[in-house]
Amino acid sequence: MTDHVDVVIVGAGLSGIGAAWHLQQRCPDRRYVILEARQAMGGTWDLFRYPGIRSDSDMHTLGYSFRPWTAAKSIADGPSIRDYIEETARDGGIDRHIRYGHKVVAAAWSTAEACWRVEVARDDGTHTSMTCTWLHMCSGYYDYEQGHAPDFAGQETFAGRVVHPQFWPEDMDYAGKKVVVIGSGATAVTLVPSMARQAEHVTMLQRSPTYVVSRPAQDRLANWLRSKLPAKTAYGLTRWKNVTMGMLFYRMTRRRPEATKERLIGMVREHLGPDYDVATHFTPRYNPWDQRLCLVPDADLFDTIKAGKADVITDTIERFTPRGILLTSGRELEADIIVTATGLKMSLFDRVRLTRDGDEVRLADSLQYKGMMFSDVPNLSFTFGYTNASWTLKADLVAMYMCRLLNTLARRGLRQATPRIGAVGVAAEPFVDFTSGYIQRALDQLPKQGDRKPWRLNQNYALDVMALRFGSVDDSMEFSNPAGSQRRAA
């Protein structure tokens, strides 16, 4: 007989472990399994092992709503986050539900059976399948097997070593070496100060600047509250404090972009001094939050630059040479190691093939519903975090709403929940209002959002709390018992 569970969760990362916790708490009678393609939990925080890997959000909002973050540092390193995820899974007994080395390759919805048939490729080369009533995708948003790697002319002539941060070699020795990091995003600004501690010199080579903001690695108020109050109370207060500050800052950037831009660049100038060319190297061409801001804890990037251990060059690449990189300006950068921190390659469902009653489901033809389901696709939810705040804020709300839908189905004696657009026309708009390269490169593959609720993304945690925790589950949602499914249920 085919293995059947109520819920299949795909991915044992931050989102998947959180979803399992909510499922156990809110739907304790449901059987579930987590299918994880790799041999370890942790997702991003287990895959990425490059020097200095850390969160670019504070752990009081990147952490789970139900499990306080108690470490002193709120801007945490990758291993600490991985430990936090593993402890959550172990303490909740979630780890016993994970099947490692199980990569989901296809999922087929059957209306007659009112279930998904999930096809799985195992590490040993065999294939298996199982069925579930609900499929919850927590596989992240980028391709684990390949990063974004531009084809640089002459790369094969370079005599040194080229590495992408997503696939950092365990034997990488950069002590006393000249390093060039290509990129200007979160990965690059993390790598530069970290590698500079051992390298002879590190150069961050960027085509265009990114907004870089310094923030203390420790939240002094959070640590003080934790010394005076129970851990959960202190955590909750800090979490809402940081959420509120983040929302206010985001609103200010959208309403007064020029003033915000001037302030952000001024803060960089305060760190690097009046003689540093901030206009060239730290003044982006876009407005704040058109792309994600880069966070550096305790100004480590700026301190490294001031100490002469690193520098920033804004230019374009003509070609690689045996000795390094030739720039369009004619300058040649010598390097022993070149790190291509050139970004991610999006893969919303990790190339899982979806069908509905034999017909292909093309996500690009769908509208996303409340940022967690798709139009006309039954019993399928997915996690995609905020672009302007911590990923887990949205992941928690999505998991709670999934549980609300499951309990509604059980209470009403129904088996299928399908978002429907209905007779009222909804204009399609891009997946997210974001200009980052990894988003723009994948727009033709991504679902759309609508011009009105519930098809439009809020990008606002407070609004999503009202919509997903307290809003109606019947909002553009069709609950039904498909023909033929009642016989199977009986």
Disulfide bonds with the S-S distance in Angstrom:
none
